[in-house]
Amino acid sequence: MKGGALPIAIDDLLHGRSVEWERLELKAGWNPVRVLHTLCAFANDFHNLGGGYVVLGVAEEDGRPALPPVGLSQKEVDRIQKELLELGHSAMRPPYHPLAAPYEVDGKLLLVLWAPGGRTRPYRARRSLVKGKGDELAWFIRKGSSTVEARGADERELLGLAATVPLDDRENVFAKVEDLSRELMVDYLREVGSELAEERSLPLVELGRRMGVVGGTREAPFPINVGLLFFHPEPWRFFPATQIDVVWFPEGLGGDRFTEKEFRGPLHRMLRDALAYIENTFLSTTVVKHADRAEADRVANYPLVAVEEALVNAVYHRGYDVREPVEVRITHEELTVVSYPGPDRSVRAEELATGRAIARRYRNRRIGDFLKELELTEGRGTGIPKILRAMRDNGSPPPTFRFDEDHTYFATVLPVHPAARAAGDSMGDMRGDMRGDLRGDLRGDEAAITAQVADLLARLDGEMTRHELQDALGFGDREHLRRAYLVPALRAGFVEMTRPETPKSRAQRYRLTAAGRAASRRVHDRGGDDDQSSPAIAPAVVQAAGEATSDLRGDLRGDLRGDLRGDEAAVTEHVADLLARLEGEMTRQDLQDALGLGDREHFRLSYLLPALEAGLVEMTRPDKPRSRNQRYRLTAAGRARRTRR
């Protein structure tokens, strides 16, 4: 199968994997009038779906391609391309030209026409090409998988769309074509399987035009916004607040404590990074054992499919002219994804609850195309039904979808599975801000440790690699080690990396911190528990972990409160280093430079958060944690700790 020069894989196109069937027209041969009307309908893009494709050389059978294809001759392909050029000038108003590329499939030649939504809609096309009968022009739109003439209310609505182009498909006159990263563009093309990735001799502006991310005239080209969103390394420079904020509230939304992680970058990379972080840090599986049968049930606290769809929908449908990030708010009770503004006015809350709601018109028509090609979303109107189905299949309570009367926001709320919630109550804080719980004595709340972390502390001897830890713990699931053992222990300050500046180094090893050694001694003195099953399911494990936690609580609380009593506090080496280098009031960047650290997240997790939570460092603007003018300074306890050191 040989490809042409469009940013799409022909096999995916013919099998409806990257484009909905209603956006695909199949023709065994060349029928200029019907093709003209279909191109006009795609150009009008009545529902802001992003136009569509016409494939010539493939017959249609029950709405699907009849393969192997009929094919076209090379002479036919050349003639059709010439006629298309003429029809675009003489038979459509305003003039419109699709992008055309030949493809070879199963030894047959096809011609694929890509007709993106036009920027000067509405478009009209001649009803007929017969001389003397075809002078009259008409508006054409798509209704389902058919091309029809727009009449009555449809015609009036189409005319109302005059000169209204969705933001993601507009040219950005404040940017340059050179702002597009050729490397990111080629990476995308390779991932989706387009042969366009191999055309290295193409100038950047021509590559951008072939991908539909460069517009303007030949003498004054400009990037299109969707190109900047996907193919600029820092799209927030053009669209402020293009980011995903994941916020964990260990005490609930009304509590004083929270941890936050920001994700930025090209849309698809930002989305994947945020999803990976949520999966690895906050998603877990609970095994529910039953007294009346041997088989156990496995349930997720939040089904990954539901989380993915909720977050992808937010990134797809948010307004990029609104200076508000996509927010993921996580508590013990629910996971909420919020985006701004709200859904199209045609959407009704009662329809969302049953999965029947489909927006009359999409806010962004090009973003969806790229997400579908990357298999991050499926098709129009599929997200909400998938969320409902995933929650139902997992046995979770149904999700809720919220927006206000003015449609200023949209929130997808996923309740935690009751079994996972019960397990979380038994084991204490199993995810997220474990350091805050272990240092909770400063605020008077309870300390907690999971059975898995206790097991890891007991078996970590000296400096060990990930493989050695897996062998010592007796299982082969790398992701389970990361999610349930390693990440909580690192975030709690019990374990540290030997190479923190390069977290993914092949030479990376892990070792206990001073706090980890103290905790390990308490677990050893207690005797621990050999059951390594999921902490959510076995009451014996829950009880043993609770007793071990109770036994640890006094000593840990005493260690962490050491500064207040005047004895030595068991702070990590990272925190001690931070205290030694913090002079006066310093910004985050100043502190990273002083410590010689380039990884912002490593600095945040290993240095800053532990120091803040231990009461050794404070913000100069605690009421505005994310202020650009935020600085950090030592508290009285922090100064006393540094003086003793």
Residue pairs with C-beta under 8 A, 6 or more apart in sequence:
1 10
1 11
1 103
1 104
1 105
1 106
2 103
2 104
2 195
3 9
3 10
3 103
3 193
3 194
3 195
3 196
4 10
4 101
4 102
4 103
4 112
4 195
5 101
5 195
5 196
5 199
5 210
6 99
6 101
6 112
6 114
6 194
6 196
6 210
7 188
7 189
7 192
7 194
7 196
7 210
7 211
7 212
7 373
8 18
8 19
8 53
8 114
8 192
8 194
8 373
9 18
9 192
9 193
9 194
9 373
10 103
10 105
10 110
10 112
11 105
11 193
12 18
12 19
12 192
12 193
12 373
13 19
13 24
13 53
13 55
13 112
14 55
14 58
14 65
14 67
14 105
15 65
16 24
16 64
17 375
18 192
18 372
18 373
18 375
19 52
19 53
19 369
19 372
20 49
20 379
20 380
21 63
21 64
21 145
22 49
22 52
22 142
22 144
22 145
23 42
23 49
23 50
23 51
23 52
23 53
23 142
24 52
24 53
24 55
24 145
25 35
25 38
25 52
25 53
25 54
25 55
25 147
26 55
26 58
26 59
26 60
26 65
27 34
27 35
27 54
27 55
27 56
27 57
27 58
27 60
28 57
28 58
28 59
28 60
28 70
29 56
29 57
29 70
29 72
30 56
30 72
30 76
30 79
30 80
30 83
32 83
32 87
32 129
33 128
33 129
34 147
35 54
35 56
35 113
36 87
36 91
36 92
36 125
36 126
36 129
37 125
37 140
37 147
38 52
38 54
38 115
38 140
38 147
39 54
39 92
39 96
39 98
39 113
39 115
39 125
40 92
40 96
40 123
40 124
40 125
40 139
40 140
40 147
41 52
41 140
41 141
41 142
41 147
41 148
42 51
42 52
42 54
42 98
42 115
42 116
42 117
42 142
43 51
43 92
43 96
43 115
43 116
43 117
43 118
43 121
43 123
44 117
44 118
44 121
44 122
44 123
44 139
44 140
44 141
44 150
44 158
44 161
45 51
45 116
45 117
45 118
45 121
45 365
46 141
46 142
46 150
46 154
46 157
46 158
46 161
46 361
47 142
47 360
47 361
47 362
48 117
48 166
48 361
48 362
48 363
48 364
48 365
49 117
49 362
49 365
49 368
49 380
50 116
50 117
50 365
50 366
50 368
50 369
51 114
51 115
51 116
51 117
51 118
51 365
52 115
52 142
53 112
53 113
53 114
53 115
54 98
54 112
54 113
54 115
55 65
55 110
55 111
55 112
55 113
56 72
56 80
56 110
56 111
56 112
56 113
57 69
57 70
57 71
57 72
57 108
57 109
57 110
57 111
58 65
58 66
58 67
58 69
58 70
58 110
59 65
59 66
59 69
59 70
60 66
63 145
67 105
67 106
68 105
68 106
68 107
68 108
69 105
69 106
69 108
69 110
70 108
71 107
71 108
71 109
71 110
72 80
72 108
72 109
72 110
72 111
73 109
74 109
77 102
77 109
77 111
80 100
80 111
81 100
81 111
84 97
84 98
84 100
84 113
85 97
88 95
88 96
88 97
88 98
89 95
91 125
91 126
91 129
91 134
92 123
92 124
92 125
92 126
93 123
93 124
93 125
93 137
94 118
94 120
94 123
96 115
96 118
96 123
98 113
98 114
98 115
99 113
99 114
99 116
99 210
99 212
100 111
100 112
100 113
100 114
101 111
101 112
101 114
102 109
102 110
102 111
102 112
103 109
103 110
103 111
103 112
104 110
114 212
116 169
116 212
116 366
117 165
117 166
117 169
117 365
119 165
119 169
119 170
119 171
119 215
120 163
121 158
121 161
121 162
121 163
121 164
121 165
122 139
122 158
122 159
122 161
122 162
123 139
123 140
124 137
124 138
124 139
124 140
125 137
125 138
125 140
126 134
126 135
126 136
126 137
126 138
127 133
127 134
127 136
127 137
127 138
128 134
128 136
138 149
138 150
139 149
139 150
139 155
139 158
140 147
140 148
140 149
140 150
141 147
141 148
141 150
141 154
141 158
142 148
150 158
166 362
166 363
166 364
166 365
166 366
167 225
167 319
167 320
167 321
167 363
167 364
168 224
168 225
168 226
168 229
168 320
168 364
168 365
168 366
168 367
169 224
169 225
169 226
169 365
169 366
170 224
170 225
171 215
171 216
171 222
171 223
171 224
171 225
172 222
172 223
172 224
172 225
172 228
172 238
173 222
174 238
175 222
175 223
175 228
175 238
176 222
176 223
177 204
177 205
177 208
177 214
177 221
177 222
177 223
178 204
179 223
179 228
179 232
179 238
180 204
180 208
180 213
180 214
180 223
180 227
180 228
180 231
180 232
181 231
181 232
181 233
182 204
182 207
184 230
184 231
184 232
184 233
184 266
185 207
185 208
185 211
185 213
185 231
186 197
188 230
188 231
188 268
188 370
188 373
188 374
189 196
189 197
189 211
190 197
191 374
192 373
192 374
196 202
196 207
196 210
196 211
199 207
202 210
205 214
205 221
208 214
208 221
208 223
208 227
209 215
209 221
211 227
212 224
212 226
212 366
213 223
213 224
213 226
213 227
213 230
213 231
214 221
214 222
214 223
214 224
214 227
215 221
215 222
215 223
215 224
216 222
224 366
225 238
225 239
225 320
226 364
226 366
226 367
226 370
228 235
228 238
228 239
229 235
229 239
229 242
229 266
229 267
229 320
229 367
230 266
230 267
230 268
230 370
231 266
232 238
232 266
233 265
233 266
234 264
234 265
235 242
235 265
235 266
235 267
236 242
236 243
236 264
239 320
239 321
240 323
241 322
241 323
241 324
241 325
242 264
242 267
242 270
242 320
242 325
243 262
243 263
243 264
243 270
243 325
243 326
244 262
244 263
244 270
244 271
244 274
244 311
244 315
244 325
244 326
244 327
244 328
245 260
245 261
245 262
245 263
245 325
245 326
245 327
245 328
246 260
246 261
246 263
246 274
246 277
246 278
246 328
246 330
247 258
247 259
247 260
247 327
247 328
247 329
247 330
248 258
248 259
248 260
248 282
248 330
248 331
248 431
248 432
248 433
249 255
249 257
249 258
249 329
249 330
249 331
250 257
250 258
250 259
250 332
250 429
250 432
250 433
250 436
250 437
251 257
252 331
252 332
252 333
253 329
253 331
256 443
257 433
257 436
257 613
258 433
259 432
259 433
259 436
259 609
260 625
260 626
261 277
261 601
262 325
263 270
263 273
263 274
263 277
264 270
265 273
267 315
267 367
267 370
267 371
268 370
268 371
268 374
268 376
270 315
271 311
271 312
271 315
271 376
272 376
274 311
274 328
275 307
275 308
275 311
278 307
278 311
278 328
278 330
279 304
279 307
279 483
280 479
280 482
280 483
280 487
281 431
281 432
281 483
281 487
282 301
282 302
282 330
282 335
282 431
282 432
283 300
283 301
283 302
283 304
283 307
283 483
284 300
284 301
284 420
284 430
284 431
284 483
284 484
284 536
285 298
285 299
285 300
285 301
285 534
286 298
286 299
286 300
286 301
286 417
286 419
286 420
286 423
286 534
286 536
286 537
287 296
287 297
287 298
287 533
287 534
287 536
287 537
288 296
288 297
288 298
288 299
288 419
288 536
288 537
289 296
289 537
289 538
290 296
290 297
296 537
297 395
299 394
299 395
299 396
299 417
299 419
299 420
300 394
300 396
300 417
300 420
301 416
301 417
301 420
301 421
301 424
302 335
302 396
302 414
302 416
302 417
303 390
303 391
303 393
303 394
303 396
303 414
305 386
305 387
305 390
306 386
306 387
306 390
306 391
306 394
306 396
306 399
306 414
307 335
307 337
307 414
309 377
309 383
309 384
309 386
309 387
309 390
310 337
310 383
310 387
310 399
310 412
310 414
311 326
311 328
311 337
312 371
312 376
312 377
312 383
313 337
313 339
313 377
313 383
313 384
313 412
314 326
314 337
314 338
314 339
314 410
314 412
315 326
315 339
315 367
315 371
316 364
316 367
316 368
316 371
316 377
316 383
317 339
317 343
317 359
317 362
317 363
317 364
317 410
318 326
318 339
318 340
318 341
318 363
319 340
319 341
319 363
320 364
322 340
322 341
324 339
324 340
326 337
326 338
326 339
327 336
327 337
327 338
327 339
328 335
328 336
328 337
328 338
329 335
329 336
329 338
330 336
330 432
332 416
332 421
332 424
333 415
333 416
333 421
334 413
334 414
334 415
334 416
335 413
335 414
335 416
336 411
336 412
336 413
336 414
337 411
337 412
337 414
338 409
338 410
338 411
339 409
339 410
340 408
340 409
340 410
341 407
341 408
341 409
341 410
342 403
342 404
342 406
342 407
342 408
342 409
342 410
343 357
343 359
343 403
343 407
343 410
344 359
344 360
344 361
344 362
344 363
344 407
345 360
345 407
346 359
346 360
346 361
347 357
347 359
347 403
348 357
349 401
349 402
349 403
351 357
352 384
352 401
353 398
353 400
353 401
355 384
355 385
355 388
355 389
357 381
357 384
358 380
358 381
359 381
362 368
362 380
368 377
368 380
371 377
372 378
372 379
377 383
378 386
384 401
387 399
387 412
387 414
388 398
388 399
391 397
391 398
391 399
391 414
392 398
394 417
395 417
396 414
396 415
396 416
396 417
397 415
397 417
397 418
398 415
399 412
399 413
399 414
399 415
400 412
400 413
401 410
401 411
401 412
401 413
402 409
402 410
402 411
402 413
403 409
403 410
403 411
416 424
419 536
420 536
422 536
423 430
423 534
423 535
423 536
423 537
423 542
424 430
424 431
424 536
426 535
426 536
426 539
426 542
426 546
427 448
427 450
427 451
427 535
427 536
427 542
427 545
427 546
428 437
428 446
428 447
428 448
428 449
428 450
428 546
428 549
429 436
429 437
429 448
430 450
430 488
430 535
431 488
432 491
433 491
434 448
434 449
434 453
434 488
434 491
434 492
435 491
435 492
435 493
435 609
435 610
435 613
436 613
437 445
437 446
437 447
437 448
438 447
438 448
438 449
438 492
438 493
438 515
438 556
438 560
439 560
439 610
439 613
439 614
440 446
440 447
441 447
441 556
441 557
441 560
441 561
442 560
442 561
442 613
442 614
442 615
446 553
447 549
447 552
447 553
447 556
447 557
448 549
449 492
449 519
449 545
449 548
449 549
449 552
450 484
450 488
450 535
450 545
451 529
451 531
451 532
451 535
451 541
451 542
451 544
451 545
452 484
452 485
452 488
452 532
452 535
453 485
453 488
453 489
453 492
453 494
454 519
454 523
454 528
454 545
454 548
455 473
455 485
455 528
455 532
456 469
456 473
456 485
456 486
456 489
456 495
457 489
457 494
457 495
457 512
457 516
457 519
457 520
457 523
458 520
458 523
458 524
458 528
459 469
459 472
459 473
460 469
460 472
460 495
460 510
460 511
460 512
460 516
460 520
461 472
462 511
463 498
463 509
463 510
463 511
464 472
464 509
464 510
464 511
465 508
465 509
465 510
466 478
466 481
466 486
466 508
466 510
469 481
469 485
469 486
469 510
470 476
470 477
470 478
470 481
473 481
473 485
473 532
474 532
475 481
475 532
486 495
486 510
489 495
489 516
490 496
490 497
490 605
490 606
491 605
492 515
493 513
493 515
493 516
493 572
493 610
494 512
494 513
494 515
494 516
494 519
495 510
495 511
495 512
495 513
495 516
496 510
496 511
496 512
496 513
496 516
496 572
496 573
496 574
496 606
497 503
497 508
497 509
497 510
498 507
498 508
498 509
498 510
498 511
499 505
499 507
499 508
499 509
500 574
500 597
500 599
500 602
500 606
501 596
501 597
501 598
501 599
501 602
502 508
503 599
503 602
512 520
513 572
513 573
514 570
514 571
514 572
514 573
515 556
515 559
515 570
515 571
515 572
518 555
518 556
518 559
518 570
519 552
519 556
522 548
522 551
522 552
522 555
522 556
523 548
523 552
525 551
526 547
526 548
526 551
526 552
528 544
528 548
529 540
529 541
529 544
529 545
529 548
531 538
531 540
531 541
531 544
533 541
535 541
535 542
535 545
558 565
559 569
559 570
560 569
560 570
560 614
561 569
562 568
562 569
562 570
563 569
563 615
563 616
563 637
563 638
563 640
563 641
564 637
568 644
569 614
569 641
571 579
571 610
571 611
571 614
571 616
571 641
572 606
572 610
574 606
574 607
574 610
575 607
575 610
575 611
575 614
575 616
576 641
576 645
577 595
577 607
578 591
578 595
578 607
578 608
578 611
578 617
579 611
579 616
579 617
579 634
579 638
579 641
579 642
579 645
580 642
580 645
581 591
581 594
581 595
582 591
582 594
582 617
582 632
582 633
582 634
582 638
584 633
585 620
585 631
585 632
585 633
586 594
586 631
586 632
586 633
587 630
587 631
587 632
588 600
588 603
588 608
588 630
588 632
591 603
591 607
591 608
591 632
592 598
592 600
592 603
595 603
595 607
597 603
597 607
608 617
608 632
611 617
611 638
612 618
612 619
612 632
614 637
615 635
615 637
615 638
616 634
616 635
616 637
616 638
616 641
617 632
617 633
617 634
617 635
617 638
618 632
618 633
618 634
618 635
619 625
619 630
619 631
619 632
620 629
620 630
620 631
620 632
620 633
621 627
621 629
621 630
621 631
624 630
634 642
